[in-house]
């Protein structure tokens, strides 16, 4: 059972030195209990207390890192069943499968696809893993593939074989990249555990069913391997979904440690149809895969998948927000239009994108509405005439333009009267309600 804040407090030094970033040991204990702090932030915890606290403050699902440095991908570390309870912590890692039986051109094509990335609301979205599967039975060939993956892709690597000798060949080439070793099974457990320990790499366990999985992870943890990813072996949608939910529920609600690990799924093993595979993957982004291996990356399914993942793994209590300020779009001058919008990121990117499309250089004033969209902010009293007036005066736009005209979103046209009072001498213009109409509006705008 997790310790309460008070129980944790009793184990802390109680000197209130503040080095952990909060003023008191009690505040640190409360943050620790809420999962908002890391024990390592306090340099003065005794070893004995550390042991007790590490165990007690560990998330019910272990966090596992695959790869190092810029390639590092963290999976697991989840603490809730449902996103709205708190938030999901570590986004599902998405991997492309590459077989060492593919010809050179195919391998090159797959590796190149690991560089696919998309810009969305100011974030770069990309898949971050490459899964190398040994189908040839040839350790030399597999090691050569591992070497290529390290040199030509920027992804964290999964080495796939059930033969410890083959895995070792791959590890000899790239062990310092800390790849995920897939997989330990009931037949090779000891040998693969030794490899994981010798190279300090995370290891995936594959079983046929949850019972066997729990036995294997228990054996592994007893042997000293702690960074584990689990594969229940299910290869049908229904069975896999049932097991994903059961694993999460047992780990969180029953504190069942043998299943408290991130999972790995193989969407491509459940269908031959590319679009169906994408749909299956999208289901397991929500429930509850740590890593999903796809048979291939295709833009038309990868993009929606990474966008879905971004939406699921953002904090539902904190809207994506853009920094308040004056944004120059297309090199505006003193005669350029001035548009006002809120700082909900999606709104900002739509509006700035439409201004760009119009090819009418403009100033875009982004006001801090706590990440709320135009109508929501207005309804919450955060986008009203008095606040907008104060923002426009302090932001300094008046020094950049000759005219005194400001275009407000059509949805808050009702604030125009109040704004005329707040911004004496300014002409308040009502812009379009929808972003899609901004281009036409700006093309006909005159200073
Ligand atoms: Fe207390 Fe440790 Fe934080 Fe200092 S660093 S205030 S001793 S918890």
Boltz pocket constraint, residues with backbone or C-beta under 6 A from the ligand:
constraints:
  - pocket:
      binder: B
      contacts: [[A, 12], [A, 13], [A, 14], [A, 15], [A, 16], [A, 17], [A, 18], [A, 19], [A, 20], [A, 21], [A, 22], [A, 23], [A, 24], [A, 25], [A, 28], [A, 41], [A, 42], [A, 43], [A, 44], [A, 45]]
      max_distance: 6.0
